[in-house]
Amino acid sequence: METNTKTNKQMKEEKESNPVGFMQMFMMLQDMSTPENTSAKETIKRKERIVFATPGIIKPSNWETLSDDEKLNRLNKVQQQ
């Protein structure tokens, strides 16, 4: 009997073979290694470096005009996709 569900191993392999998957893993590692008392600005700066260095992801033209809350919200959404 064949199933259409993917195993954890298959999902991990798919994520690892795709640049966005690598980005998400690096962001997770960054989250784990960042001290809890890190400011929002520093957290954004660290996540920006990872996200906007990923092939295929382009920094929005209005990025610098967004509030820190909105930037962090968008970066977290990218990480959770």
C-alpha positions, 0 to 999 in steps of 0.5 A, a space after each residue: 500500500 502506497 502512501 502520499 505522506 512524506 517521511 521526516 527524512 524526505 522532508 529534511 532532504 528536500 529542505 537541505 537541497 533548497 537554498 530557502 531550506 538552508 536559510 531557515 536552518 541558519 536562522 534557527 541556529 542563529 536564534 538558538 545562539 543569540 542571547 535572550 537580552 539581544 535588542 530587536 534591532 540586533 536581531 533584525 540585523 542578524 536575520 537580514 544578513 541571512 535572508 537577503 544573502 539567500 539566492 532568489 530573495 530580494 530586499 523590498 525597496 521600502 525595507 528601510 522605511 518599515 518599522 522594526 516590528 514589521 521587519 521582524 514580523 516579515 523575517 519571522 514569516 520567511 523563517 517559518 514558511 
